[in-house]
């Protein structure tokens, strides 16, 4: 039974808690939260007054790993501490709010005393429907067969202290990169932002190229309804669509035909992968790949370019 520490008990922290409750291979053994009066989160867990105390529990091996489910402004310092001190970590997307933030964490991981597993949770990459979308694209000929990608990830709210470009955009950019290739050349063609009110609700319309593939994205918190859709056109007009707002069996469609996919919740898949990484690391067989941070660096590089364009 793996003992995990949780930093951040907001909406995503509570999703982790609920998911872990349904598993039999891990539990939340410690939690860091601002208010120790709220005992509804992870009852029975050790309550830490701050994240530093929780990380030290992991350094002492009283915890097997740490989950950071805080907002990006608070992620960086915790991620650097874990990377430097050899603590296995899951951190919610995006990792920080710039490419420079990611590079700082990457340097800390390389210079740290023990290169422990490090996973950035771009949760849609773990969706069985999205993974089967990638499989269908590969079967159709892979990136060279992609004619274009249309993406929409938006909703009404939430309002945060940072741009919704870095809230919604990481999902779309990460999925596009995984489809086309993480090292694909990037060219920003156009980007515009539209505020729908004085409160800060905003939508971003972006046209770019990854490799030679045209990608159109519509992301942000200024929509009237929730949308999370990726449409990939391959070959002679064949369209493969991942739509996370739809129910099974319509989350993935090949044209008008639904494609059966596994019902595994994406966050369950994330946790299963993280626990396996910890097992490999504890056996001394972990080979740091750096893939999570390389992807995060590319994602934030593209988001930084879009943000600069619309200023």
PyMOL commands that set and color helices and strands:
alter all, ss='L'
color gray80, all
select helices_A, chain A and resi 11-21+51-59+72-85+99-111+123-126+128-139+142-145+165-180+266-282+291-310
alter helices_A, ss='H'
color red, helices_A
select strands_A, chain A and resi 2-7+26-32+46-48+65-68+89-92+118-121+146-156+186-195+202-210+213-220+222-234+238-243+252-254+257-258
alter strands_A, ss='S'
color yellow, strands_A
deselect
rebuild
show_as cartoon
